[in-house]
Amino acid sequence: MEEITRADHLAIRVILLPKDTNEHGTIFGGVILSYIDLAGGVEARRNTDHPLVTVALREVIFKQPVYVGDIISFYTSTRRLGRTSITVRIRVEAQRHHNPLEIAMVTTAEAVFVAIDEQGRPVPLS
């Protein structure tokens, strides 16, 4: 496995809406997890032309809530290239709707993707 360090890239930026909230008025963690998976996939695609599947999301701990109207940015970097797998780090930040100068660190995560062939079997990254 090749350990690498690359600069963070802005993979996705979204504004979350009332439909994404829970009964406490904050954004569902599952909504953010979905965007983490998408952002990680954007980064992983920089490393291969093969289709990719997510095989792991590692320890996502939410440090700050996300509110309706916040602009959420998902920054990614490739951490490791294996024979068939790509490990991506995802950093999530919220620019507060009520104070655009406030940036809250929401969470970080690590996602592992595997390159697959047409039959869904792992293939070398190439």
N, CA, C and O atoms as a Tinker XYZ file with bonds, in Angstrom:
   504  protein
     1  N      0.840000   -1.168000    0.000000    73     2
     2  CA     0.000000    0.000000    0.000000    64     1     3
     3  C      0.889000    1.236000    0.000000    63     2     4     5
     4  O      1.851000    1.326000    0.763000    81     3
     5  N      0.564000    2.158000   -0.840000    73     3     6
     6  CA     1.339000    3.389000   -0.966000    64     5     7
     7  C      0.716000    4.482000   -0.102000    63     6     8     9
     8  O     -0.439000    4.859000   -0.303000    81     7
     9  N      1.490000    4.990000    0.864000    73     7    10
    10  CA     1.047000    6.120000    1.687000    64     9    11
    11  C      1.343000    7.397000    0.914000    63    10    12    13
    12  O      2.462000    7.596000    0.440000    81    11
    13  N      0.351000    8.255000    0.788000    73    11    14
    14  CA     0.554000    9.508000    0.065000    64    13    15
    15  C     -0.088000   10.657000    0.821000    63    14    16    17
    16  O     -0.995000   10.454000    1.629000    81    15
    17  N      0.372000   11.824000    0.562000    73    15    18
    18  CA    -0.229000   13.022000    1.130000    64    17    19
    19  C     -0.473000   13.998000   -0.003000    63    18    20    21
    20  O      0.451000   14.387000   -0.717000    81    19
    21  N     -1.696000   14.378000   -0.155000    73    19    22
    22  CA    -2.070000   15.358000   -1.166000    64    21    23
    23  C     -2.836000   16.473000   -0.498000    63    22    24    25
    24  O     -3.480000   16.261000    0.530000    81    23
    25  N     -2.774000   17.630000   -1.057000    73    23    26
    26  CA    -3.506000   18.774000   -0.514000    64    25    27
    27  C     -5.009000   18.520000   -0.581000    63    26    28    29
    28  O     -5.494000   17.799000   -1.453000    81    27
    29  N     -5.725000   19.118000    0.344000    73    27    30
    30  CA    -7.182000   19.002000    0.330000    64    29    31
    31  C     -7.770000   19.696000   -0.893000    63    30    32    33
    32  O     -7.299000   20.748000   -1.326000    81    31
    33  N     -8.815000   19.070000   -1.436000    73    31    34
    34  CA    -9.576000   19.633000   -2.550000    64    33    35
    35  C    -10.999000   19.884000   -2.072000    63    34    36    37
    36  O    -11.533000   19.116000   -1.272000    81    35
    37  N    -11.607000   20.943000   -2.554000    73    35    38
    38  CA   -13.029000   21.122000   -2.302000    64    37    39
    39  C    -13.760000   20.170000   -3.240000    63    38    40    41
    40  O    -13.730000   20.347000   -4.458000    81    39
    41  N    -14.414000   19.165000   -2.677000    73    39    42
    42  CA   -15.100000   18.166000   -3.493000    64    41    43
    43  C    -16.563000   18.542000   -3.732000    63    42    44    45
    44  O    -17.074000   18.409000   -4.844000    81    43
    45  N    -17.232000   19.014000   -2.672000    73    43    46
    46  CA   -18.658000   19.349000   -2.750000    64    45    47
    47  C    -18.924000   20.520000   -1.804000    63    46    48    49
    48  O    -18.295000   20.645000   -0.754000    81    47
    49  N    -19.867000   21.372000   -2.198000    73    47    50
    50  CA   -20.361000   22.434000   -1.304000    64    49    51
    51  C    -21.877000   22.486000   -1.485000    63    50    52    53
    52  O    -22.370000   22.563000   -2.610000    81    51
    53  N    -22.614000   22.445000   -0.368000    73    51    54
    54  CA   -24.077000   22.419000   -0.429000    64    53    55
    55  C    -24.675000   23.315000    0.648000    63    54    56    57
    56  O    -24.033000   23.610000    1.657000    81    55
    57  N    -25.909000   23.740000    0.419000    73    55    58
    58  CA   -26.721000   24.396000    1.438000    64    57    59
    59  C    -27.791000   23.391000    1.833000    63    58    60    61
    60  O    -28.516000   22.879000    0.980000    81    59
    61  N    -27.889000   23.110000    3.124000    73    59    62
    62  CA   -28.862000   22.129000    3.584000    64    61    63
    63  C    -30.191000   22.808000    3.903000    63    62    64    65
    64  O    -30.229000   23.951000    4.358000    81    63
    65  N    -31.279000   22.080000    3.655000    73    63    66
    66  CA   -32.632000   22.632000    3.655000    64    65    67
    67  C    -33.495000   22.037000    4.766000    63    66    68    69
    68  O    -33.101000   21.050000    5.387000    81    67
    69  N    -34.657000   22.617000    5.024000    73    67    70
    70  CA   -35.526000   22.109000    6.097000    64    69    71
    71  C    -35.862000   20.618000    5.970000    63    70    72    73
    72  O    -36.037000   19.948000    6.987000    81    71
    73  N    -35.953000   20.095000    4.769000    73    71    74
    74  CA   -36.275000   18.669000    4.592000    64    73    75
    75  C    -35.198000   17.756000    5.169000    63    74    76    77
    76  O    -35.438000   16.566000    5.370000    81    75
    77  N    -34.015000   18.304000    5.438000    73    75    78
    78  CA   -32.889000   17.519000    5.940000    64    77    79
    79  C    -32.782000   17.530000    7.462000    63    78    80    81
    80  O    -31.808000   17.013000    8.009000    81    79
    81  N    -33.776000   18.115000    8.169000    73    79    82
    82  CA   -33.648000   18.275000    9.621000    64    81    83
    83  C    -34.326000   17.158000   10.403000    63    82    84    85
    84  O    -35.243000   16.488000    9.927000    81    83
    85  N    -33.832000   16.992000   11.622000    73    83    86
    86  CA   -34.447000   16.072000   12.569000    64    85    87
    87  C    -35.390000   16.845000   13.490000    63    86    88    89
    88  O    -35.626000   18.035000   13.284000    81    87
    89  N    -35.923000   16.172000   14.497000    73    87    90
    90  CA   -36.884000   16.825000   15.393000    64    89    91
    91  C    -36.260000   17.904000   16.282000    63    90    92    93
    92  O    -36.981000   18.676000   16.914000    81    91
    93  N    -34.932000   17.961000   16.334000    73    91    94
    94  CA   -34.232000   18.987000   17.119000    64    93    95
    95  C    -33.917000   20.235000   16.293000    63    94    96    97
    96  O    -33.388000   21.215000   16.817000    81    95
    97  N    -34.244000   20.195000   15.001000    73    95    98
    98  CA   -33.994000   21.340000   14.139000    64    97    99
    99  C    -32.590000   21.399000   13.571000    63    98   100   101
   100  O    -32.196000   22.403000   12.977000    81    99
   101  N    -31.832000   20.324000   13.752000    73    99   102
   102  CA   -30.500000   20.247000   13.147000    64   101   103
   103  C    -30.531000   19.218000   12.020000    63   102   104   105
   104  O    -31.469000   18.429000   11.902000    81   103
   105  N    -29.501000   19.244000   11.209000    73   103   106
   106  CA   -29.458000   18.357000   10.039000    64   105   107
   107  C    -29.198000   16.916000   10.479000    63   106   108   109
   108  O    -28.357000   16.667000   11.342000    81   107
   109  N    -29.919000   15.979000    9.885000    73   107   110
   110  CA   -29.721000   14.555000   10.148000    64   109   111
   111  C    -28.271000   14.165000    9.881000    63   110   112   113
   112  O    -27.695000   14.553000    8.864000    81   111
   113  N    -27.688000   13.406000   10.788000    73   111   114
   114  CA   -26.342000   12.883000   10.575000    64   113   115
   115  C    -26.260000   12.038000    9.313000    63   114   116   117
   116  O    -25.242000   12.048000    8.621000    81   115
   117  N    -27.331000   11.305000    9.012000    73   115   118
   118  CA   -27.338000   10.453000    7.822000    64   117   119
   119  C    -27.228000   11.240000    6.526000    63   118   120   121
   120  O    -26.647000   10.762000    5.552000    81   119
   121  N    -27.785000   12.449000    6.515000    73   119   122
   122  CA   -27.669000   13.312000    5.336000    64   121   123
   123  C    -26.206000   13.696000    5.135000    63   122   124   125
   124  O    -25.689000   13.653000    4.018000    81   123
   125  N    -25.552000   14.071000    6.224000    73   123   126
   126  CA   -24.145000   14.442000    6.136000    64   125   127
   127  C    -23.298000   13.231000    5.744000    63   126   128   129
   128  O    -22.363000   13.362000    4.954000    81   127
   129  N    -23.614000   12.056000    6.287000    73   127   130
   130  CA   -22.882000   10.837000    5.904000    64   129   131
   131  C    -22.998000   10.570000    4.409000    63   130   132   133
   132  O    -22.027000   10.160000    3.773000    81   131
   133  N    -24.165000   10.798000    3.855000    73   131   134
   134  CA   -24.360000   10.606000    2.419000    64   133   135
   135  C    -23.451000   11.521000    1.607000    63   134   136   137
   136  O    -22.842000   11.092000    0.628000    81   135
   137  N    -23.363000   12.790000    2.020000    73   135   138
   138  CA   -22.473000   13.727000    1.332000    64   137   139
   139  C    -20.996000   13.372000    1.549000    63   138   140   141
   140  O    -20.174000   13.568000    0.654000    81   139
   141  N    -20.665000   12.857000    2.720000    73   139   142
   142  CA   -19.286000   12.400000    2.967000    64   141   143
   143  C    -18.927000   11.309000    1.969000    63   142   144   145
   144  O    -17.839000   11.321000    1.392000    81   143
   145  N    -19.840000   10.368000    1.768000    73   143   146
   146  CA   -19.608000    9.277000    0.819000    64   145   147
   147  C    -19.439000    9.830000   -0.598000    63   146   148   149
   148  O    -18.537000    9.406000   -1.320000    81   147
   149  N    -20.288000   10.763000   -0.998000    73   147   150
   150  CA   -20.183000   11.359000   -2.334000    64   149   151
   151  C    -18.867000   12.125000   -2.511000    63   150   152   153
   152  O    -18.195000   11.984000   -3.532000    81   151
   153  N    -18.509000   12.926000   -1.519000    73   151   154
   154  CA   -17.268000   13.704000   -1.601000    64   153   155
   155  C    -16.057000   12.774000   -1.680000    63   154   156   157
   156  O    -15.135000   13.016000   -2.459000    81   155
   157  N    -16.062000   11.722000   -0.883000    73   155   158
   158  CA   -14.973000   10.752000   -0.941000    64   157   159
   159  C    -14.874000   10.102000   -2.310000    63   158   160   161
   160  O    -13.776000    9.868000   -2.815000    81   159
   161  N    -16.021000    9.810000   -2.909000    73   159   162
   162  CA   -16.030000    9.220000   -4.249000    64   161   163
   163  C    -15.474000   10.153000   -5.302000    63   162   164   165
   164  O    -14.806000    9.713000   -6.238000    81   163
   165  N    -15.746000   11.447000   -5.156000    73   163   166
   166  CA   -15.181000   12.438000   -6.087000    64   165   167
   167  C    -13.654000   12.386000   -6.018000    63   166   168   169
   168  O    -12.984000   12.382000   -7.051000    81   167
   169  N    -13.110000   12.348000   -4.808000    73   167   170
   170  CA   -11.652000   12.285000   -4.643000    64   169   171
   171  C    -11.088000   10.964000   -5.160000    63   170   172   173
   172  O    -10.063000   10.949000   -5.841000    81   171
   173  N    -11.747000    9.870000   -4.843000    73   171   174
   174  CA   -11.249000    8.549000   -5.270000    64   173   175
   175  C    -11.168000    8.461000   -6.793000    63   174   176   177
   176  O    -10.259000    7.828000   -7.330000    81   175
   177  N    -12.114000    9.094000   -7.490000    73   175   178
   178  CA   -12.118000    9.056000   -8.967000    64   177   179
   179  C    -10.891000    9.722000   -9.570000    63   178   180   181
   180  O    -10.579000    9.484000  -10.738000    81   179
   181  N    -10.199000   10.533000   -8.818000    73   179   182
   182  CA    -8.966000   11.154000   -9.318000    64   181   183
   183  C     -7.859000   10.107000   -9.532000    63   182   184   185
   184  O     -6.860000   10.375000  -10.200000    81   183
   185  N     -8.052000    8.922000   -8.958000    73   183   186
   186  CA    -6.996000    7.908000   -8.940000    64   185   187
   187  C     -7.220000    6.717000   -9.860000    63   186   188   189
   188  O     -6.310000    5.909000  -10.045000    81   187
   189  N     -8.403000    6.591000  -10.438000    73   187   190
   190  CA    -8.689000    5.446000  -11.306000    64   189   191
   191  C     -9.878000    5.752000  -12.205000    63   190   192   193
   192  O    -10.719000    6.594000  -11.888000    81   191
   193  N     -9.931000    5.056000  -13.328000    73   191   194
   194  CA   -11.085000    5.149000  -14.222000    64   193   195
   195  C    -12.084000    4.032000  -13.960000    63   194   196   197
   196  O    -13.175000    4.034000  -14.529000    81   195
   197  N    -11.727000    3.081000  -13.110000    73   195   198
   198  CA   -12.624000    1.961000  -12.798000    64   197   199
   199  C    -13.806000    2.438000  -11.955000    63   198   200   201
   200  O    -13.687000    3.415000  -11.216000    81   199
   201  N    -14.946000    1.753000  -12.064000    73   199   202
   202  CA   -16.044000    2.033000  -11.136000    64   201   203
   203  C    -15.564000    1.747000   -9.707000    63   202   204   205
   204  O    -14.705000    0.892000   -9.490000    81   203
   205  N    -16.121000    2.463000   -8.757000    73   203   206
   206  CA   -15.724000    2.315000   -7.358000    64   205   207
   207  C    -16.936000    2.024000   -6.487000    63   206   208   209
   208  O    -18.048000    2.472000   -6.770000    81   207
   209  N    -16.700000    1.267000   -5.425000    73   207   210
   210  CA   -17.724000    1.053000   -4.404000    64   209   211
   211  C    -17.136000    1.429000   -3.047000    63   210   212   213
   212  O    -15.937000    1.280000   -2.808000    81   211
   213  N    -17.994000    1.914000   -2.176000    73   211   214
   214  CA   -17.577000    2.239000   -0.818000    64   213   215
   215  C    -17.585000    0.958000    0.001000    63   214   216   217
   216  O    -18.577000    0.228000    0.004000    81   215
   217  N    -16.483000    0.678000    0.698000    73   215   218
   218  CA   -16.440000   -0.504000    1.557000    64   217   219
   219  C    -16.358000   -0.144000    3.032000    63   218   220   221
   220  O    -16.634000   -0.991000    3.882000    81   219
   221  N    -15.983000    1.094000    3.358000    73   219   222
   222  CA   -15.908000    1.482000    4.770000    64   221   223
   223  C    -15.968000    2.986000    4.932000    63   222   224   225
   224  O    -15.420000    3.740000    4.128000    81   223
   225  N    -16.639000    3.404000    5.977000    73   223   226
   226  CA   -16.557000    4.769000    6.494000    64   225   227
   227  C    -16.074000    4.587000    7.928000    63   226   228   229
   228  O    -16.707000    3.898000    8.727000    81   227
   229  N    -14.957000    5.207000    8.238000    73   227   230
   230  CA   -14.347000    4.988000    9.551000    64   229   231
   231  C    -14.642000    6.126000   10.507000    63   230   232   233
   232  O    -14.441000    7.294000   10.175000    81   231
   233  N    -15.109000    5.792000   11.674000    73   231   234
   234  CA   -15.339000    6.667000   12.815000    64   233   235
   235  C    -15.655000    8.116000   12.457000    63   234   236   237
   236  O    -14.771000    8.961000   12.320000    81   235
   237  N    -16.933000    8.359000   12.313000    73   235   238
   238  CA   -17.413000    9.714000   12.080000    64   237   239
   239  C    -17.992000   10.215000   13.402000    63   238   240   241
   240  O    -18.988000    9.689000   13.898000    81   239
   241  N    -17.354000   11.231000   13.957000    73   239   242
   242  CA   -17.822000   11.823000   15.209000    64   241   243
   243  C    -18.208000   13.269000   14.915000    63   242   244   245
   244  O    -17.376000   14.076000   14.502000    81   243
   245  N    -19.481000   13.581000   15.134000    73   243   246
   246  CA   -19.956000   14.933000   14.871000    64   245   247
   247  C    -19.583000   15.835000   16.048000    63   246   248   249
   248  O    -19.987000   15.596000   17.186000    81   247
   249  N    -18.805000   16.875000   15.750000    73   247   250
   250  CA   -18.312000   17.777000   16.786000    64   249   251
   251  C    -19.173000   19.026000   16.927000    63   250   252   253
   252  O    -19.237000   19.622000   18.003000    81   251
   253  N    -19.829000   19.418000   15.850000    73   251   254
   254  CA   -20.693000   20.599000   15.839000    64   253   255
   255  C    -21.954000   20.267000   15.054000    63   254   256   257
   256  O    -21.891000   19.516000   14.081000    81   255
   257  N    -23.100000   20.813000   15.458000    73   255   258
   258  CA   -24.313000   20.597000   14.673000    64   257   259
   259  C    -24.283000   21.410000   13.385000    63   258   260   261
   260  O    -23.513000   22.359000   13.241000    81   259
   261  N    -25.131000   21.013000   12.468000    73   259   262
   262  CA   -25.323000   21.746000   11.217000    64   261   263
   263  C    -26.780000   22.193000   11.203000    63   262   264   265
   264  O    -27.685000   21.427000   11.536000    81   263
   265  N    -26.989000   23.451000   10.810000    73   263   266
   266  CA   -28.316000   24.049000   10.828000    64   265   267
   267  C    -28.797000   24.342000    9.408000    63   266   268   269
   268  O    -28.004000   24.458000    8.473000    81   267
   269  N    -30.111000   24.459000    9.277000    73   267   270
   270  CA   -30.711000   24.834000    7.995000    64   269   271
   271  C    -30.075000   26.147000    7.530000    63   270   272   273
   272  O    -29.942000   27.092000    8.307000    81   271
   273  N    -29.690000   26.191000    6.269000    73   271   274
   274  CA   -29.116000   27.394000    5.685000    64   273   275
   275  C    -27.607000   27.475000    5.772000    63   274   276   277
   276  O    -26.993000   28.299000    5.093000    81   275
   277  N    -26.985000   26.623000    6.606000    73   275   278
   278  CA   -25.524000   26.590000    6.649000    64   277   279
   279  C    -24.987000   26.110000    5.303000    63   278   280   281
   280  O    -25.597000   25.263000    4.651000    81   279
   281  N    -23.856000   26.650000    4.896000    73   279   282
   282  CA   -23.165000   26.164000    3.696000    64   281   283
   283  C    -22.140000   25.146000    4.179000    63   282   284   285
   284  O    -21.256000   25.467000    4.974000    81   283
   285  N    -22.267000   23.932000    3.695000    73   283   286
   286  CA   -21.400000   22.841000    4.130000    64   285   287
   287  C    -20.391000   22.546000    3.034000    63   286   288   289
   288  O    -20.756000   22.324000    1.879000    81   287
   289  N    -19.116000   22.545000    3.407000    73   287   290
   290  CA   -18.032000   22.243000    2.467000    64   289   291
   291  C    -17.380000   20.932000    2.853000    63   290   292   293
   292  O    -17.118000   20.674000    4.028000    81   291
   293  N    -17.120000   20.108000    1.852000    73   291   294
   294  CA   -16.505000   18.802000    2.036000    64   293   295
   295  C    -15.151000   18.819000    1.325000    63   294   296   297
   296  O    -15.084000   18.841000    0.096000    81   295
   297  N    -14.088000   18.807000    2.105000    73   295   298
   298  CA   -12.727000   18.840000    1.581000    64   297   299
   299  C    -12.153000   17.432000    1.656000    63   298   300   301
   300  O    -12.342000   16.732000    2.650000    81   299
   301  N    -11.453000   17.019000    0.605000    73   299   302
   302  CA   -10.952000   15.647000    0.538000    64   301   303
   303  C     -9.473000   15.603000    0.176000    63   302   304   305
   304  O     -8.930000   16.520000   -0.442000    81   303
   305  N     -8.847000   14.512000    0.580000    73   303   306
   306  CA    -7.481000   14.233000    0.150000    64   305   307
   307  C     -7.286000   12.724000    0.116000    63   306   308   309
   308  O     -7.836000   11.994000    0.941000    81   307
   309  N     -6.502000   12.271000   -0.840000    73   307   310
   310  CA    -6.178000   10.853000   -0.935000    64   309   311
   311  C     -5.104000   10.548000    0.094000    63   310   312   313
   312  O     -4.075000   11.221000    0.149000    81   311
   313  N     -5.352000    9.520000    0.917000    73   311   314
   314  CA    -4.415000    9.154000    1.978000    64   313   315
   315  C     -3.563000    7.934000    1.626000    63   314   316   317
   316  O     -2.365000    7.902000    1.906000    81   315
   317  N     -4.200000    6.923000    1.003000    73   315   318
   318  CA    -3.488000    5.696000    0.672000    64   317   319
   319  C     -4.024000    5.111000   -0.624000    63   318   320   321
   320  O     -5.219000    5.171000   -0.915000    81   319
   321  N     -3.103000    4.543000   -1.392000    73   319   322
   322  CA    -3.471000    3.764000   -2.574000    64   321   323
   323  C     -3.022000    2.334000   -2.333000    63   322   324   325
   324  O     -1.831000    2.072000   -2.162000    81   323
   325  N     -3.962000    1.422000   -2.318000    73   323   326
   326  CA    -3.648000   -0.001000   -2.217000    64   325   327
   327  C     -3.631000   -0.604000   -3.612000    63   326   328   329
   328  O     -3.621000    0.114000   -4.612000    81   327
   329  N     -3.627000   -1.913000   -3.666000    73   327   330
   330  CA    -3.660000   -2.573000   -4.970000    64   329   331
   331  C     -5.005000   -2.351000   -5.653000    63   330   332   333
   332  O     -5.064000   -2.043000   -6.844000    81   331
   333  N     -6.098000   -2.513000   -4.877000    73   331   334
   334  CA    -7.443000   -2.324000   -5.420000    64   333   335
   335  C     -8.220000   -1.226000   -4.690000    63   334   336   337
   336  O     -9.325000   -0.873000   -5.101000    81   335
   337  N     -7.655000   -0.690000   -3.619000    73   335   338
   338  CA    -8.404000    0.241000   -2.769000    64   337   339
   339  C     -7.777000    1.634000   -2.712000    63   338   340   341
   340  O     -6.585000    1.824000   -2.956000    81   339
   341  N     -8.633000    2.593000   -2.381000    73   339   342
   342  CA    -8.243000    3.990000   -2.223000    64   341   343
   343  C     -8.830000    4.468000   -0.901000    63   342   344   345
   344  O    -10.030000    4.336000   -0.663000    81   343
   345  N     -7.982000    5.021000   -0.047000    73   343   346
   346  CA    -8.443000    5.579000    1.223000    64   345   347
   347  C     -8.432000    7.096000    1.116000    63   346   348   349
   348  O     -7.430000    7.698000    0.731000    81   347
   349  N     -9.554000    7.699000    1.461000    73   347   350
   350  CA    -9.747000    9.139000    1.316000    64   349   351
   351  C    -10.111000    9.741000    2.672000    63   350   352   353
   352  O    -10.918000    9.181000    3.413000    81   351
   353  N     -9.514000   10.872000    2.982000    73   351   354
   354  CA    -9.874000   11.645000    4.183000    64   353   355
   355  C    -10.845000   12.737000    3.753000    63   354   356   357
   356  O    -10.633000   13.407000    2.743000    81   355
   357  N    -11.911000   12.908000    4.530000    73   355   358
   358  CA   -12.918000   13.914000    4.244000    64   357   359
   359  C    -13.061000   14.820000    5.475000    63   358   360   361
   360  O    -13.260000   14.337000    6.590000    81   359
   361  N    -12.957000   16.122000    5.262000    73   359   362
   362  CA   -13.128000   17.121000    6.323000    64   361   363
   363  C    -14.379000   17.927000    5.999000    63   362   364   365
   364  O    -14.548000   18.400000    4.875000    81   363
   365  N    -15.253000   18.082000    6.988000    73   363   366
   366  CA   -16.534000   18.753000    6.780000    64   365   367
   367  C    -16.577000   20.021000    7.630000    63   366   368   369
   368  O    -16.363000   19.979000    8.842000    81   367
   369  N    -16.855000   21.143000    6.978000    73   367   370
   370  CA   -16.957000   22.436000    7.650000    64   369   371
   371  C    -18.291000   23.090000    7.322000    63   370   372   373
   372  O    -18.829000   22.929000    6.227000    81   371
   373  N    -18.815000   23.832000    8.297000    73   371   374
   374  CA   -20.074000   24.557000    8.098000    64   373   375
   375  C    -19.827000   26.052000    8.198000    63   374   376   377
   376  O    -19.298000   26.540000    9.196000    81   375
   377  N    -20.212000   26.767000    7.162000    73   375   378
   378  CA   -20.222000   28.232000    7.208000    64   377   379
   379  C    -21.613000   28.616000    7.686000    63   378   380   381
   380  O    -22.609000   28.338000    7.018000    81   379
   381  N    -21.671000   29.248000    8.831000    73   379   382
   382  CA   -22.952000   29.524000    9.473000    64   381   383
   383  C    -23.784000   30.541000    8.706000    63   382   384   385
   384  O    -23.292000   31.579000    8.263000    81   383
   385  N    -25.067000   30.204000    8.564000    73   383   386
   386  CA   -26.017000   31.070000    7.871000    64   385   387
   387  C    -26.178000   32.400000    8.608000    63   386   388   389
   388  O    -26.229000   33.460000    7.984000    81   387
   389  N    -26.259000   32.337000    9.930000    73   387   390
   390  CA   -26.483000   33.545000   10.728000    64   389   391
   391  C    -25.225000   34.406000   10.875000    63   390   392   393
   392  O    -25.318000   35.575000   11.249000    81   391
   393  N    -24.047000   33.836000   10.583000    73   391   394
   394  CA   -22.781000   34.572000   10.682000    64   393   395
   395  C    -21.798000   33.984000    9.671000    63   394   396   397
   396  O    -21.031000   33.088000   10.024000    81   395
   397  N    -21.798000   34.459000    8.433000    73   395   398
   398  CA   -20.957000   33.885000    7.377000    64   397   399
   399  C    -19.461000   33.879000    7.675000    63   398   400   401
   400  O    -18.707000   33.165000    7.014000    81   399
   401  N    -19.022000   34.659000    8.651000    73   399   402
   402  CA   -17.601000   34.653000    9.014000    64   401   403
   403  C    -17.253000   33.495000    9.945000    63   402   404   405
   404  O    -16.080000   33.187000   10.155000    81   403
   405  N    -18.284000   32.859000   10.500000    73   403   406
   406  CA   -18.059000   31.732000   11.406000    64   405   407
   407  C    -17.988000   30.421000   10.619000    63   406   408   409
   408  O    -18.923000   30.064000    9.902000    81   407
   409  N    -16.878000   29.719000   10.762000    73   407   410
   410  CA   -16.707000   28.402000   10.143000    64   409   411
   411  C    -16.585000   27.387000   11.279000    63   410   412   413
   412  O    -15.687000   27.490000   12.115000    81   411
   413  N    -17.481000   26.416000   11.307000    73   411   414
   414  CA   -17.465000   25.383000   12.342000    64   413   415
   415  C    -16.943000   24.078000   11.759000    63   414   416   417
   416  O    -17.372000   23.654000   10.685000    81   415
   417  N    -16.017000   23.443000   12.468000    73   415   418
   418  CA   -15.523000   22.122000   12.082000    64   417   419
   419  C    -16.569000   21.101000   12.520000    63   418   420   421
   420  O    -16.795000   20.912000   13.715000    81   419
   421  N    -17.205000   20.444000   11.554000    73   419   422
   422  CA   -18.295000   19.516000   11.834000    64   421   423
   423  C    -17.771000   18.121000   12.134000    63   422   424   425
   424  O    -18.131000   17.529000   13.151000    81   423
   425  N    -16.932000   17.593000   11.265000    73   423   426
   426  CA   -16.391000   16.252000   11.460000    64   425   427
   427  C    -15.288000   15.983000   10.458000    63   426   428   429
   428  O    -15.105000   16.735000    9.501000    81   427
   429  N    -14.560000   14.914000   10.682000    73   427   430
   430  CA   -13.659000   14.356000    9.683000    64   429   431
   431  C    -13.987000   12.878000    9.583000    63   430   432   433
   432  O    -14.531000   12.283000   10.513000    81   431
   433  N    -13.659000   12.309000    8.470000    73   431   434
   434  CA   -13.925000   10.892000    8.260000    64   433   435
   435  C    -12.879000   10.324000    7.324000    63   434   436   437
   436  O    -12.159000   11.054000    6.643000    81   435
   437  N    -12.815000    9.018000    7.308000    73   435   438
   438  CA   -11.982000    8.324000    6.348000    64   437   439
   439  C    -12.872000    7.316000    5.644000    63   438   440   441
   440  O    -13.606000    6.568000    6.289000    81   439
   441  N    -12.806000    7.298000    4.328000    73   439   442
   442  CA   -13.605000    6.372000    3.539000    64   441   443
   443  C    -12.669000    5.515000    2.694000    63   442   444   445
   444  O    -11.639000    5.983000    2.209000    81   443
   445  N    -13.047000    4.257000    2.532000    73   443   446
   446  CA   -12.269000    3.335000    1.707000    64   445   447
   447  C    -13.143000    2.894000    0.543000    63   446   448   449
   448  O    -14.274000    2.446000    0.728000    81   447
   449  N    -12.593000    3.029000   -0.661000    73   447   450
   450  CA   -13.268000    2.645000   -1.895000    64   449   451
   451  C    -12.477000    1.547000   -2.569000    63   450   452   453
   452  O    -11.250000    1.515000   -2.474000    81   451
   453  N    -13.169000    0.642000   -3.253000    73   451   454
   454  CA   -12.514000   -0.435000   -3.999000    64   453   455
   455  C    -12.933000   -0.334000   -5.460000    63   454   456   457
   456  O    -14.109000   -0.153000   -5.777000    81   455
   457  N    -11.940000   -0.456000   -6.343000    73   455   458
   458  CA   -12.194000   -0.484000   -7.783000    64   457   459
   459  C    -12.755000   -1.853000   -8.150000    63   458   460   461
   460  O    -12.274000   -2.879000   -7.669000    81   459
   461  N    -13.780000   -1.862000   -9.010000    73   459   462
   462  CA   -14.404000   -3.127000   -9.397000    64   461   463
   463  C    -14.538000   -3.231000  -10.919000    63   462   464   465
   464  O    -14.482000   -2.235000  -11.641000    81   463
   465  N    -14.717000   -4.479000  -11.381000    73   463   466
   466  CA   -14.967000   -4.715000  -12.804000    64   465   467
   467  C    -16.472000   -4.808000  -13.043000    63   466   468   469
   468  O    -17.264000   -4.524000  -12.144000    81   467
   469  N    -16.866000   -5.205000  -14.251000    73   467   470
   470  CA   -18.286000   -5.273000  -14.618000    64   469   471
   471  C    -19.068000   -6.294000  -13.800000    63   470   472   473
   472  O    -20.287000   -6.187000  -13.671000    81   471
   473  N    -18.372000   -7.281000  -13.250000    73   471   474
   474  CA   -19.036000   -8.308000  -12.434000    64   473   475
   475  C    -18.977000   -7.965000  -10.942000    63   474   476   477
   476  O    -19.407000   -8.764000  -10.111000    81   475
   477  N    -18.454000   -6.797000  -10.597000    73   475   478
   478  CA   -18.394000   -6.383000   -9.204000    64   477   479
   479  C    -17.219000   -6.944000   -8.426000    63   478   480   481
   480  O    -17.198000   -6.878000   -7.197000    81   479
   481  N    -16.234000   -7.499000   -9.138000    73   479   482
   482  CA   -15.048000   -8.056000   -8.479000    64   481   483
   483  C    -13.955000   -6.999000   -8.403000    63   482   484   485
   484  O    -13.801000   -6.196000   -9.322000    81   483
   485  N    -13.180000   -6.996000   -7.290000    73   483   486
   486  CA   -12.068000   -6.038000   -7.168000    64   485   487
   487  C    -11.060000   -6.191000   -8.297000    63   486   488   489
   488  O    -10.743000   -7.302000   -8.722000    81   487
   489  N    -10.562000   -5.055000   -8.775000    73   487   490
   490  CA    -9.543000   -5.034000   -9.824000    64   489   491
   491  C     -8.429000   -4.063000   -9.424000    63   490   492   493
   492  O     -8.673000   -3.125000   -8.665000    81   491
   493  N     -7.210000   -4.278000   -9.926000    73   491   494
   494  CA    -6.129000   -3.330000   -9.637000    64   493   495
   495  C     -6.495000   -1.928000  -10.129000    63   494   496   497
   496  O     -7.187000   -1.766000  -11.135000    81   495
   497  N     -6.019000   -0.931000   -9.403000    73   495   498
   498  CA    -6.361000    0.454000   -9.719000    64   497   499
   499  C     -5.931000    0.881000  -11.113000    63   498   500   501
   500  O     -6.666000    1.596000  -11.794000    81   499
   501  N     -4.779000    0.463000  -11.537000    73   499   502
   502  CA    -4.155000    0.820000  -12.832000    64   501   503
   503  C     -4.110000    2.279000  -13.133000    63   502   504
   504  O     -3.611000    2.677000  -14.186000    81   503
